[in-house]
Amino acid sequence: MSKALLRSGLVVSAMTLISRVLGLVRDVVIANLLGAGASADVFFFANRIPNFLRRLFAEGAFNQAFIPVMTEYKQTRSFKDTQDLLAAVSGTLGLIVTLVTLVGVVGSGAVTALFGMGWFLEWANDGPEAYKFELASLLLKITFPYLWFISFTAMAGAILNTFGKFAVSSFTPVFLNLAIIAAALWISPRLAEPELGLAIGVFLGGLLQFLFQFPFLWRLRMLVRPRWAWHHPGVVKIRTLMIPALFGVSVSQVNLLFDTVLASFLATGSISYLYYSDRLLEFPLGLFGIAIATVILPALSSRHVDQSKEGFAATMDWGVRMVLLMGFPAMVGLIVLSEPMLRVLFMRGEFGAEEVLAASKSLMAYGVGLQAFMLIKVLAPGYYARQDTKTPVRFGIIAMVANMVFNAMLIFPLGYVGLALATAMSGILNASLLAWGLSRRDVYQPSRQTWLFGAKVFFASVGMAALLWWLSPSLTVWAEWGLLSSSLHLFGYIGAGALCYGILLVISGVRIKHFKSIE
């Protein structure tokens, strides 16, 4: 079983790698075009709102509730019953998302006032930055329909994942990145406000992702005619599971939105600094954490349907090992190499050395919580696969309240860096509560081998951190090098760190068998 998971995990990681690399290229293009000024702040704000709702209606809470029920129908019901479930779910979800999208487009001003309160107050008082509110409201009208496209795209991806077709859904985000890059290169330069071109790119990217799924659903005979069916047994079960999952899955997104509200009161550039650092954080999180979570949720759901407690625990153990293996070194790399990574990727055009230094501080703060964010992606499916969505909600609410307290404590002495650090701290708390809850319910406790494996990974990561810290020069030295020289040095340091990490793992006794099988 673990070999199949490893193979699926590698497929998802490979497809995700393509998407994430293009995502970095997209952010490099945006940084060159907008920098970290007012225009960038407004665009990132207008892009974040529909992405937050995407977590609720699309790949977040919906998938956590839909995949277990879909797996149950696929394994215990007829093929026609499964098709009927899809018709009912797509029609019911479709109408709800359509209404939400229309409200968002028509009421973009109210949405902007709610989440960009600082800009709204400037506008209401005829302040010098009132234009931010007006521009954000306009951009939101263009970006909000992305929610409609991506909701159906995520549902199609969940269906394909249930049938073991992981590559398609993992590759789909490539089209969003390509659309935004194309818009930045060919639409934005022709507009007086280039951020409008990027918003158009978001809209087109959502449309392309939506259309890309159709042929694959057709081959599986899963392209059905949607119908409203609020009282369909499967829909009832999914919405019963989804409602509490909305809170559990969206905790990190609510925290980010709350950060955005607070950042709208801070100096210009604060939202952009948080965005660029969050994007670098999302690279390893998506490449490893989300990839592992994508493949284990259907597997855990299947083990739960089969009532295989040992198989369930073994699958959880494998997932935890994989995110420990990738999470610790990624966390160390982000913290130690934050400045050079931002310099090599973004320091050009409107993004200068001052922006690099500012964004690196929030990246280091976010990096503290990277391992916890990855563990959440693996531990939460341990609840959702058992169709328990209420417990993660309780833990999520605790973490969300804690984040608000941390924000209040840290925003005044640390500004936007305090917001990032508060998010990391709440993530650590959330992961700890999820692990404690699984152990308390006797659902999953890490095996002795996994504890030992984690200790070896920690040892190797500390050794790698020491080497990188010793090798890496100051930002002043980095600034003296050209782009080519900086890139070569950065890749050289990353390679040296990876080699050191691998050697220390081998010395500590880690072997290939630890990745292929659960002992």
N, C-alpha and C positions, 0 to 999 in steps of 0.2 A: 504493500500500500504506500509506504513512504517513498519508494522509488518512483511510483506514478506521480505522487505529489511533487517530488523533486523535479521530475520532467516537466510537469505542468507549471511549476514555479519558475523554471528556467525559461519556458516559452513566454510566460507573462512578463518576466523581467526583461527578456530580450525585446519584446514589443514595446514595453514601457520605456526601455532605454532609448529607443528611437524617438518616442514621443517627448521624453524629458529633455533629450539633447536639442530637439527642435524647439522645445519650450524655452530653453536657455537662449537659443539663437533669437527667438521671438523677443525675450526680455532685453537682450543686447541691443536689438534694433529699436525697441521702445526707449531704452535708456539713451541711446544716441539721438533719438528724435525729440524726446521730451525732457530728459534729465530727471531731476528730482524736484521740479518746481511746481507751480500751481496747476499747470495743465496736466502733469503726471498725477498729482493728487486727485484731481477731478476724475480723470479716466479710470484710475484704479478703484475709486469709490464706486463709479457707475458699473464697473465690471464685477465688483465684489457682491453687490446686492443680489443679482440673479444667481450668482454662484452659491451664495448662502442658501437660497431657496432650492437650488439644485440638490443640495445635500439632504433636504427634507423630502422633496417629491421624487428625486431620482436615485442616484447610486447610494445615498445614505440610508435613511430610515426605511425607505420603500424596499430596497434590495434586502435589507436585513430581515424584513417581514415576508417578502415575496419568495425568496429562494427556498427557505424551508418548506413553505406550503407547496410551491411548484415541485420540489423534490418528492414530497409526499404523494402528490397526484401522479407524478411520473412513475413512481415505483409501485403504487397500490391501486391506481385507477386505470381505466381504459384510455387509449389515445384520444378518443373523441371527448372524453371528460376533460382531459388536459387542454385540448383546443378550446373547449367551452369556457374553461377557467380563464384562458388568455383573452378571449373575446370579452368576457365580463370585466376583467381587470383593466384592460386597455380602454374600454369605453367609459368606465366609471372614473378611472384616473384621468383620462383625457378630458372629460368635461370639467372636472375640478381644476385641472391645470390651465385649461383654456380660460376659465373665469378669472383665476388668479392673475394670469398674464394680462388680460384685458384691464383689470383693475390697476395693475402695475403701470401699464402704458398710459392710461388715462389719468391716473392719480400720481404720476411721477413726482410732481411737486411735493405732495404730502409725504411720499416715501423719502424723498431727499431731506425734507424738514425733520423727519423722525430720526434718520440715521446720520445726518450731517447737521446736527443742531447748531454747532458753532457757526457754520456758514449761513444757516437760516436766520440766526440772530443778527449777523452782519447785514443780511439783505433787509430784514425788517427795520433795522435802524439806519439804513442807507450808509453802511460802512464802506470802507475802501475795498473790501474783498467780497462785496455783495455779488459780484459777477460769478463767483465760484458756485453759488447756489443756483443761479439761472443756468449756467453751463451744465452743471451736474444733472439738473432736471431734464434738459434736452438730451443729453447722452443716455440717460436712463430709458427714455422712450425708445431708443434704438437698440440698446443692449437687453432690455427686459424680455423680448420674444425668444432670446436664447434659452430661457427657462423651458418654454414649450418644446422646442426641438430636443433639448438634452434629456428631458424627462422620458420621452419615448425612446431615445437612443439608449438610455440606461436600462430601461425595461427590456429592450431587445438584447442588450449585453447580458443581462441576468438570465434570460432564456438560453442564450448560447452557452453561458458558463455552466448552466445546469446540465446541458448536453455534452459538456466537456470540450466545448469550442472556445478556448480561452484567448487565442491569438487575435481574433477579430475585434472583440471589445477592447482589448489592450492596445490595439493599433489605432482604433478610431480617433482618439484625441489628436493624432497627427494632423488631421484635416483642420482642426481649429487653429493649431499653430501655423500651418501653412497659410490659412486665410488671413490671419492677423499680420503675418510677415508680408504677404502680398499687398495688403491694404496699406501698411506702413511705407512700402517702397513705391507704390504706384497711385494710391488714392490720396493719402495724407499730404504729400508734397504739392498737390494741386488745390488744397483747401487753405483758407486763411487760418482756420483752427484745426491743426493736424490731428488732434485727439478725436475729432468727428470721424475721420477716416478709420481710426482704430476701432471705434464703436461699430462702424459698418462691417469691419473685419470679423468682429465677434458674432454679429448676426449671420453673416455668410458662413462662418465656421460651424455654427450650430446647424444650419440647413444641410451642409455637406455631411456632417456626422449622421444626421437623421436618415438621409438617403442611402448612405453607404451600407446600412444594416439590411436593407430590403432583400437583396439576392440570397443572403445567408439564411434568413428566416424562411424564404420561399423553399429552399432546398430541404429544410427540416419540416416543411408543411406546417409552419407555425405562424404564417402570415394570414391572420384571421380578420374577419370584419368586426370592429369594435361595437359593443352595445352597452347601454346603461343597465347595470344590474347591481344596484346597491345592496340588495338582500340575497344575492347569490352566496351560498355557504362558504365558498372559497374567499370571496370578497369580504364577507363578514369576518372571517378568520384573519385575513391579511390586515384589514383596517383595525381590528382589535389589537393585533400585534404591533401595528405601525404607530398608533397614536402615542403610546409611551415611548416607543423607539425614536420618535421625533425629538424628544428631549435628550435621550441618551446619546444619539449619534451627533446631534447638533451642538453639543456642549462646546467643543472647540470652535465651531463656527460662530456661536453666540459670543464667545469670548473675543474672537477676532472682530466681530461687529461692534462689540462694546468698546474694544480698543479703537476702532475707527471713529466712533462717536467722541471719545475722549481726545483722540488725536486731532479732531477737527477744531479743538480749542487751542492746540499747541501751534508752534511756529510752522510756517510753510515748509513743506518737505517731510514732515513727520510721517504722514501716511505713506509717502513714497519710500522712505527708509525702511519702514516696517514691511512694505510690499516686497522690495528687492531682497531683503534678508529672508523673508518667508518663502520666497521662490527658491532660494538656494536650499533652504530646509526641506522643501517639498521634493527636491530631486532625490535624495536617498530615501526619504519616506515613501515616495511613490514607487521607486525602483525596487525596494526591498520589503518594507512594511506592508504596503497596500497589495503588492504582488502576492506575498505569502497569504495575506488575509483573503484575497480573491479565490485562491485555489482551495483553502481549507474549509471555507464555509459550506460549499456543497458536500465536501467529504464528511464534515462533522454532522451535517443534516442527515446524510445517508447512514452514518453510524448510529445516530439517535433513532432513526426509523427502524434500523435493524436491531436496536436494543443491545448494542455491543459497547459495554462500558469500557472494556479494556482497549478496544479500537479507538474509541472516543478520546481516552486519555493519551494514547500513543500518538494520535494525530495532533493533539494540543502540544504534547512534548516536542514533537518535531517542529511545529511552528515557532515555539518559544526559542528553541535552539537556533533556528535560522535567523531570527531577528536579533538575537544576542550576537551571533557571529558577524552580522553586517552592521548592527546598530552602534556598538561601542566604537569601532574604528571610524565610522562615519561621523559620530559625535565629536570625537577627538580631532578629526581632520577639519571639521567646520569651525571649531573653536580656535585651533592653533593657526590655521591658514585662512582665517576669515578675510583679512585685509588683502593679501595677494590674490585670492580668488575673485573678490569683488573688483580689484584693480584690472586683472586680466580680462574679465568678462565685460565689465561695464564702463571703465574709465576711458571714454572717448565722447566726442560731440559735446552735448550739454551736461554730461556726467563727469565731474572733475574729481581731484584729489580730496577736496573737502567732503564731497558726497560719499566717497569711498570710506573715509574715516568714520563718518556718521553712521553709515549703514552697517559697517563692520561691528559696531558696538551692539546694535540690536541683533545681529546675526549670532554673536557669541552668546547673548542672553537666550535667544531661541534655542541655540545648540544644546544648552544645558538639559533641555527637556526632550531631545530627539529620541533617545532610547525609550523613554516612557511613552512617547507618541507611537512608536513602533509596537510596543507591547500592547497598547490599547487596541490596535488593529487586529491583534491575534487573540487577546483575551476576551474581547467583547463578543466575537462569534461563538465562544463557548457558551454564552447565554442564549444568543439568538438562534443557534442551531437547535437548542432544546425548547424553542418557542417561549423563552422567558425574556420578555422585553422590559418588564417592570423593574427588575433589580438594577440593571445598568442605568435606568432613569434616576433612581434614588442616588446612586453614586455620582451620576453626572450633575445632578442638581447641587449636591454637596460641593463638587469641584467648581461649578459655576459660581456659587456664592463665595467660595474661597478665592476665586480669581478676582471677583469684584473687591473683596477685602484687600487682597494683595495689590490691586491697582491703586486703591485709595492710599495705601501705605507707601507705594513706590513711585507714583507719578510725579509728586512734587520734588523729591530729591533727585530723581533720575530721568524724568520726562518720558519720552517715547521708549527709551531703553527699559524703564521700569515696567511699561506695558508688556514688552516682550518677555521680561523675566517673570512677571506675574503669570503669563500664559504657560511658560515652562513649569513653574511651580505647581499650577493647578493640574497640568498634565501628569506630573509625577504623583500627585495625590490621587488622581482618577485611576491610574494604572495600579497603584497600591491597593485601592479599594476593590477593583475588579479581581485581582489575584487573591485577596483575602476572602472575597465572597465565594469564589470557586472552591477554595480550600475548605471553607466552613461548611459548604453544602456537600462535601465529599465528591465533587464532580471532577476536580483536577487538582493535583498537587505535583509540582515538578519532581521528577525522579531524582534519585541520588546522582545518577550519571549526568543529568542536566545541570544540577547545582555545581558539580565538578567542572563540567564543560564551561559554564558561565564564569567560574573563577579563572580558568585558563584563558578565556577570551579577555577578561579584565586585565590580567597580567600582561598579555601580549599588547593590549591597547595602551597601557601605561608606558610600556617600553617604546612603542611607536610614537607616542606623544613626546617623550623625552628626546627622541632623535629629531623629530620635526622642529621642536622648540630650539634645539641646538643648531640645526642647519639653517633655519629661516632667518634672513636679515630683517632689519627694520623697514618700515614703509618708506622712509626717506631713500634707502638704497633701492627699493623696488621702483620708486618714482624716477630714479636716474636711468633705469633700463628702458629700452624701447619695448614695443608690444611683443615682438618676436622673442627677444631675450627673456622678457618676463614670463611668457608662455612656456618657453623651454625650461626655465628654472622651476616654474610651478609644477609642470608635468614630471620633472626630474625628482622633485621633493615628494610628490604623490607616489611615484614609482618606488622611491627609496623607502617611504613609509609602508607601502603595501608589502614590499619584500621583507622588511623588518618584522612586520606583523605576521606574515606567513612563517618565517623562520622561528619566531618565538612560539607560535602555535605548535609547530612540529616538535620543538624542543620540549614543550610542556606535555606532549603525548597525544595531541589531536591528530586523527587520521581520517582518511576519506570515508571510512565506514560510519563515522559519526554523522555524516551528512546524508547517507543513504538509508540508514536503518535506525530504528528505535530499539535500544537495548533494554 
